[in-house]
Amino acid sequence: MKAVSPSFFALIAFIGGLAILSPPLSKTPVLPLFAQALGATPAESGIKPI
């Protein structure tokens, strides 16, 4: 069996961590504000205009 390099393991662990953390991050109330900061319209970001 071929030995796996530590950098490959670190990459797989990092990708796994992102996969675990991405759903909670997408549900935070800050995401629509971040979308507007990037230039999204209120309809695209889901914020109702006042």
N, CA, C and O atoms as a CHARMM CRD file, in Angstrom:
* protein
*
  200
    1    1 MET  N      0.84000  -1.16900   0.00000 PROA 1      0.00000
    2    1 MET  CA     0.00000   0.00000   0.00000 PROA 1      0.00000
    3    1 MET  C      0.89100   1.23900   0.00000 PROA 1      0.00000
    4    1 MET  O      1.92800   1.27400   0.66100 PROA 1      0.00000
    5    2 LYS  N      0.47600   2.23700  -0.73900 PROA 2      0.00000
    6    2 LYS  CA     1.25000   3.46100  -0.86700 PROA 2      0.00000
    7    2 LYS  C      0.98000   4.38800   0.32000 PROA 2      0.00000
    8    2 LYS  O     -0.16200   4.52800   0.75600 PROA 2      0.00000
    9    3 ALA  N      2.03200   5.01600   0.83700 PROA 3      0.00000
   10    3 ALA  CA     1.87900   5.93400   1.96700 PROA 3      0.00000
   11    3 ALA  C      1.25000   7.24300   1.49600 PROA 3      0.00000
   12    3 ALA  O      1.54700   7.72600   0.40300 PROA 3      0.00000
   13    4 VAL  N      0.39100   7.80500   2.31800 PROA 4      0.00000
   14    4 VAL  CA    -0.27200   9.07300   2.00800 PROA 4      0.00000
   15    4 VAL  C      0.51800  10.20000   2.65600 PROA 4      0.00000
   16    4 VAL  O      0.87900  10.11500   3.83000 PROA 4      0.00000
   17    5 SER  N      0.78800  11.25000   1.89500 PROA 5      0.00000
   18    5 SER  CA     1.56300  12.35900   2.44000 PROA 5      0.00000
   19    5 SER  C      0.72000  13.16900   3.42400 PROA 5      0.00000
   20    5 SER  O     -0.50000  13.24700   3.27900 PROA 5      0.00000
   21    6 PRO  N      1.36700  13.77200   4.42500 PROA 6      0.00000
   22    6 PRO  CA     0.63000  14.56400   5.41800 PROA 6      0.00000
   23    6 PRO  C     -0.11900  15.74500   4.79700 PROA 6      0.00000
   24    6 PRO  O     -1.18200  16.12500   5.28700 PROA 6      0.00000
   25    7 SER  N      0.42200  16.32700   3.72800 PROA 7      0.00000
   26    7 SER  CA    -0.25400  17.47500   3.12100 PROA 7      0.00000
   27    7 SER  C     -1.57400  17.05400   2.47600 PROA 7      0.00000
   28    7 SER  O     -2.53500  17.82300   2.48300 PROA 7      0.00000
   29    8 PHE  N     -1.63100  15.85000   1.92300 PROA 8      0.00000
   30    8 PHE  CA    -2.88200  15.35900   1.33700 PROA 8      0.00000
   31    8 PHE  C     -3.92000  15.15400   2.43000 PROA 8      0.00000
   32    8 PHE  O     -5.08900  15.49400   2.24900 PROA 8      0.00000
   33    9 PHE  N     -3.50200  14.60000   3.56200 PROA 9      0.00000
   34    9 PHE  CA    -4.41100  14.40500   4.68400 PROA 9      0.00000
   35    9 PHE  C     -4.92700  15.73800   5.20100 PROA 9      0.00000
   36    9 PHE  O     -6.11100  15.86100   5.51500 PROA 9      0.00000
   37   10 ALA  N     -4.05300  16.74300   5.29600 PROA 10     0.00000
   38   10 ALA  CA    -4.46600  18.06700   5.76900 PROA 10     0.00000
   39   10 ALA  C     -5.47100  18.68600   4.80200 PROA 10     0.00000
   40   10 ALA  O     -6.41700  19.34200   5.23800 PROA 10     0.00000
   41   11 LEU  N     -5.28500  18.49500   3.52500 PROA 11     0.00000
   42   11 LEU  CA    -6.22200  19.02200   2.53100 PROA 11     0.00000
   43   11 LEU  C     -7.58500  18.37000   2.67100 PROA 11     0.00000
   44   11 LEU  O     -8.60500  19.06000   2.64300 PROA 11     0.00000
   45   12 ILE  N     -7.62000  17.05600   2.82000 PROA 12     0.00000
   46   12 ILE  CA    -8.88600  16.33800   2.98600 PROA 12     0.00000
   47   12 ILE  C     -9.57400  16.76500   4.28700 PROA 12     0.00000
   48   12 ILE  O    -10.79400  16.93100   4.31300 PROA 12     0.00000
   49   13 ALA  N     -8.80500  16.94200   5.36200 PROA 13     0.00000
   50   13 ALA  CA    -9.37900  17.37700   6.64000 PROA 13     0.00000
   51   13 ALA  C     -9.94800  18.79000   6.53200 PROA 13     0.00000
   52   13 ALA  O    -11.00700  19.07500   7.09000 PROA 13     0.00000
   53   14 PHE  N     -9.25600  19.67100   5.82100 PROA 14     0.00000
   54   14 PHE  CA    -9.72300  21.04600   5.63400 PROA 14     0.00000
   55   14 PHE  C    -11.01400  21.07900   4.82400 PROA 14     0.00000
   56   14 PHE  O    -11.94800  21.79600   5.18400 PROA 14     0.00000
   57   15 ILE  N    -11.07900  20.32000   3.74800 PROA 15     0.00000
   58   15 ILE  CA   -12.28700  20.26000   2.92500 PROA 15     0.00000
   59   15 ILE  C    -13.45000  19.68300   3.73300 PROA 15     0.00000
   60   15 ILE  O    -14.58000  20.15500   3.61100 PROA 15     0.00000
   61   16 GLY  N    -13.18600  18.68100   4.54500 PROA 16     0.00000
   62   16 GLY  CA   -14.22100  18.11500   5.40400 PROA 16     0.00000
   63   16 GLY  C    -14.73100  19.12100   6.42000 PROA 16     0.00000
   64   16 GLY  O    -15.93000  19.18600   6.69100 PROA 16     0.00000
   65   17 GLY  N    -13.82300  19.90200   6.97900 PROA 17     0.00000
   66   17 GLY  CA   -14.23000  20.94600   7.92500 PROA 17     0.00000
   67   17 GLY  C    -15.10700  22.00100   7.27000 PROA 17     0.00000
   68   17 GLY  O    -16.08400  22.45900   7.86300 PROA 17     0.00000
   69   18 LEU  N    -14.76000  22.38800   6.04500 PROA 18     0.00000
   70   18 LEU  CA   -15.59900  23.35100   5.32600 PROA 18     0.00000
   71   18 LEU  C    -16.97500  22.77300   5.03100 PROA 18     0.00000
   72   18 LEU  O    -17.97700  23.48500   5.09700 PROA 18     0.00000
   73   19 ALA  N    -17.02800  21.50000   4.71000 PROA 19     0.00000
   74   19 ALA  CA   -18.31100  20.86200   4.42600 PROA 19     0.00000
   75   19 ALA  C    -19.19400  20.81700   5.66400 PROA 19     0.00000
   76   19 ALA  O    -20.41600  20.91300   5.55700 PROA 19     0.00000
   77   20 ILE  N    -18.58800  20.67100   6.83600 PROA 20     0.00000
   78   20 ILE  CA   -19.36200  20.63200   8.07700 PROA 20     0.00000
   79   20 ILE  C    -19.81500  22.02600   8.48000 PROA 20     0.00000
   80   20 ILE  O    -20.92500  22.18500   8.98900 PROA 20     0.00000
   81   21 LEU  N    -18.98700  23.03400   8.26600 PROA 21     0.00000
   82   21 LEU  CA   -19.30400  24.38800   8.71400 PROA 21     0.00000
   83   21 LEU  C    -20.15200  25.19600   7.72700 PROA 21     0.00000
   84   21 LEU  O    -20.76000  26.18700   8.13000 PROA 21     0.00000
   85   22 SER  N    -20.21200  24.81800   6.48200 PROA 22     0.00000
   86   22 SER  CA   -20.91100  25.64600   5.49800 PROA 22     0.00000
   87   22 SER  C    -22.42500  25.73600   5.70400 PROA 22     0.00000
   88   22 SER  O    -22.96200  26.82800   5.52000 PROA 22     0.00000
   89   23 PRO  N    -23.15300  24.68100   6.07000 PROA 23     0.00000
   90   23 PRO  CA   -24.60400  24.86500   6.28800 PROA 23     0.00000
   91   23 PRO  C    -24.94600  25.84700   7.40900 PROA 23     0.00000
   92   23 PRO  O    -25.83000  26.68100   7.21600 PROA 23     0.00000
   93   24 PRO  N    -24.28500  25.78900   8.57900 PROA 24     0.00000
   94   24 PRO  CA   -24.62300  26.78800   9.60900 PROA 24     0.00000
   95   24 PRO  C    -24.26800  28.20900   9.18500 PROA 24     0.00000
   96   24 PRO  O    -24.98400  29.15100   9.52400 PROA 24     0.00000
   97   25 LEU  N    -23.17700  28.37200   8.45300 PROA 25     0.00000
   98   25 LEU  CA   -22.79000  29.71000   8.02600 PROA 25     0.00000
   99   25 LEU  C    -23.77700  30.29800   7.03200 PROA 25     0.00000
  100   25 LEU  O    -23.98300  31.51100   7.00900 PROA 25     0.00000
  101   26 SER  N    -24.38900  29.45400   6.21200 PROA 26     0.00000
  102   26 SER  CA   -25.33100  29.96100   5.22200 PROA 26     0.00000
  103   26 SER  C    -26.66200  30.35900   5.84900 PROA 26     0.00000
  104   26 SER  O    -27.47600  31.00600   5.19100 PROA 26     0.00000
  105   27 LYS  N    -26.90100  29.98600   7.10600 PROA 27     0.00000
  106   27 LYS  CA   -28.15600  30.30900   7.78000 PROA 27     0.00000
  107   27 LYS  C    -28.02700  31.49200   8.73100 PROA 27     0.00000
  108   27 LYS  O    -28.99600  31.82900   9.41000 PROA 27     0.00000
  109   28 THR  N    -26.88900  32.11800   8.80200 PROA 28     0.00000
  110   28 THR  CA   -26.71200  33.23700   9.71600 PROA 28     0.00000
  111   28 THR  C    -27.40100  34.47800   9.16300 PROA 28     0.00000
  112   28 THR  O    -27.53200  34.61600   7.94700 PROA 28     0.00000
  113   29 PRO  N    -27.84200  35.38100  10.02800 PROA 29     0.00000
  114   29 PRO  CA   -28.51900  36.59200   9.55700 PROA 29     0.00000
  115   29 PRO  C    -27.57400  37.58700   8.89000 PROA 29     0.00000
  116   29 PRO  O    -28.03000  38.59200   8.34600 PROA 29     0.00000
  117   30 VAL  N    -26.28700  37.33200   8.92200 PROA 30     0.00000
  118   30 VAL  CA   -25.32300  38.24600   8.32600 PROA 30     0.00000
  119   30 VAL  C    -25.21700  38.03200   6.80800 PROA 30     0.00000
  120   30 VAL  O    -24.77600  38.92800   6.08900 PROA 30     0.00000
  121   31 LEU  N    -25.61400  36.86300   6.32500 PROA 31     0.00000
  122   31 LEU  CA   -25.44800  36.54700   4.90500 PROA 31     0.00000
  123   31 LEU  C    -26.15300  37.53200   3.97500 PROA 31     0.00000
  124   31 LEU  O    -25.53900  37.93900   2.98800 PROA 31     0.00000
  125   32 PRO  N    -27.41200  37.94700   4.22200 PROA 32     0.00000
  126   32 PRO  CA   -28.02500  38.93700   3.33000 PROA 32     0.00000
  127   32 PRO  C    -27.29300  40.27700   3.32700 PROA 32     0.00000
  128   32 PRO  O    -27.20800  40.93400   2.29000 PROA 32     0.00000
  129   33 LEU  N    -26.77000  40.68300   4.47400 PROA 33     0.00000
  130   33 LEU  CA   -26.00400  41.93000   4.52500 PROA 33     0.00000
  131   33 LEU  C    -24.71300  41.81000   3.72900 PROA 33     0.00000
  132   33 LEU  O    -24.30000  42.75700   3.05900 PROA 33     0.00000
  133   34 PHE  N    -24.08500  40.66500   3.80200 PROA 34     0.00000
  134   34 PHE  CA   -22.87500  40.42100   3.01100 PROA 34     0.00000
  135   34 PHE  C    -23.18800  40.44000   1.52200 PROA 34     0.00000
  136   34 PHE  O    -22.41000  40.96600   0.72600 PROA 34     0.00000
  137   35 ALA  N    -24.32900  39.86300   1.14500 PROA 35     0.00000
  138   35 ALA  CA   -24.73700  39.86300  -0.26700 PROA 35     0.00000
  139   35 ALA  C    -24.96500  41.28500  -0.75500 PROA 35     0.00000
  140   35 ALA  O    -24.57700  41.62400  -1.87300 PROA 35     0.00000
  141   36 GLN  N    -25.59200  42.12300   0.07100 PROA 36     0.00000
  142   36 GLN  CA   -25.80100  43.51300  -0.33300 PROA 36     0.00000
  143   36 GLN  C    -24.47800  44.25900  -0.43700 PROA 36     0.00000
  144   36 GLN  O    -24.32000  45.11500  -1.30700 PROA 36     0.00000
  145   37 ALA  N    -23.53300  43.94800   0.43200 PROA 37     0.00000
  146   37 ALA  CA   -22.21600  44.58400   0.35800 PROA 37     0.00000
  147   37 ALA  C    -21.49600  44.20900  -0.93400 PROA 37     0.00000
  148   37 ALA  O    -20.66300  44.96600  -1.43500 PROA 37     0.00000
  149   38 LEU  N    -21.82600  43.03100  -1.46800 PROA 38     0.00000
  150   38 LEU  CA   -21.22800  42.60900  -2.73800 PROA 38     0.00000
  151   38 LEU  C    -21.97000  43.16700  -3.94000 PROA 38     0.00000
  152   38 LEU  O    -21.55600  42.95100  -5.07900 PROA 38     0.00000
  153   39 GLY  N    -23.07700  43.89100  -3.69600 PROA 39     0.00000
  154   39 GLY  CA   -23.79700  44.52300  -4.79800 PROA 39     0.00000
  155   39 GLY  C    -25.09100  43.84800  -5.18800 PROA 39     0.00000
  156   39 GLY  O    -25.64700  44.16400  -6.24000 PROA 39     0.00000
  157   40 ALA  N    -25.59400  42.92800  -4.38100 PROA 40     0.00000
  158   40 ALA  CA   -26.85300  42.26700  -4.69500 PROA 40     0.00000
  159   40 ALA  C    -28.01100  43.21900  -4.41600 PROA 40     0.00000
  160   40 ALA  O    -27.93400  44.06100  -3.52200 PROA 40     0.00000
  161   41 THR  N    -29.07000  43.07900  -5.17900 PROA 41     0.00000
  162   41 THR  CA   -30.26300  43.88200  -4.95600 PROA 41     0.00000
  163   41 THR  C    -31.02200  43.33000  -3.75300 PROA 41     0.00000
  164   41 THR  O    -30.76600  42.20500  -3.32400 PROA 41     0.00000
  165   42 PRO  N    -31.96300  44.11900  -3.19800 PROA 42     0.00000
  166   42 PRO  CA   -32.74500  43.58300  -2.07400 PROA 42     0.00000
  167   42 PRO  C    -33.51400  42.31400  -2.43400 PROA 42     0.00000
  168   42 PRO  O    -33.67200  41.43200  -1.59000 PROA 42     0.00000
  169   43 ALA  N    -33.99000  42.20900  -3.66000 PROA 43     0.00000
  170   43 ALA  CA   -34.70900  41.01000  -4.07000 PROA 43     0.00000
  171   43 ALA  C    -33.77000  39.80200  -4.12000 PROA 43     0.00000
  172   43 ALA  O    -34.17500  38.69200  -3.77600 PROA 43     0.00000
  173   44 GLU  N    -32.54000  40.00700  -4.53900 PROA 44     0.00000
  174   44 GLU  CA   -31.57700  38.90200  -4.61700 PROA 44     0.00000
  175   44 GLU  C    -31.08100  38.46900  -3.23700 PROA 44     0.00000
  176   44 GLU  O    -30.78600  37.29400  -3.01700 PROA 44     0.00000
  177   45 SER  N    -30.99200  39.42700  -2.31300 PROA 45     0.00000
  178   45 SER  CA   -30.46800  39.09300  -0.99100 PROA 45     0.00000
  179   45 SER  C    -31.55800  38.66700  -0.02500 PROA 45     0.00000
  180   45 SER  O    -31.24700  38.13400   1.04100 PROA 45     0.00000
  181   46 GLY  N    -32.82800  38.88200  -0.36000 PROA 46     0.00000
  182   46 GLY  CA   -33.92800  38.46100   0.49000 PROA 46     0.00000
  183   46 GLY  C    -34.30100  39.44700   1.57300 PROA 46     0.00000
  184   46 GLY  O    -35.03100  39.10000   2.50200 PROA 46     0.00000
  185   47 ILE  N    -33.80800  40.68300   1.46800 PROA 47     0.00000
  186   47 ILE  CA   -34.14800  41.73000   2.42800 PROA 47     0.00000
  187   47 ILE  C    -35.23200  42.59600   1.81600 PROA 47     0.00000
  188   47 ILE  O    -35.09800  43.05500   0.68100 PROA 47     0.00000
  189   48 LYS  N    -36.30800  42.82300   2.56200 PROA 48     0.00000
  190   48 LYS  CA   -37.39600  43.66900   2.06700 PROA 48     0.00000
  191   48 LYS  C    -36.97700  45.12700   2.18500 PROA 48     0.00000
  192   48 LYS  O    -36.47100  45.54700   3.22600 PROA 48     0.00000
  193   49 PRO  N    -37.18700  45.90300   1.11700 PROA 49     0.00000
  194   49 PRO  CA   -36.85300  47.33300   1.20800 PROA 49     0.00000
  195   49 PRO  C    -37.81400  48.06300   2.14800 PROA 49     0.00000
  196   49 PRO  O    -38.99500  47.72700   2.22900 PROA 49     0.00000
  197   50 ILE  N    -37.30400  49.03600   2.83300 PROA 50     0.00000
  198   50 ILE  CA   -38.13500  49.79400   3.79400 PROA 50     0.00000
  199   50 ILE  C    -38.86400  50.89700   3.07100 PROA 50     0.00000
  200   50 ILE  O    -39.61400  51.65100   3.69100 PROA 50     0.00000
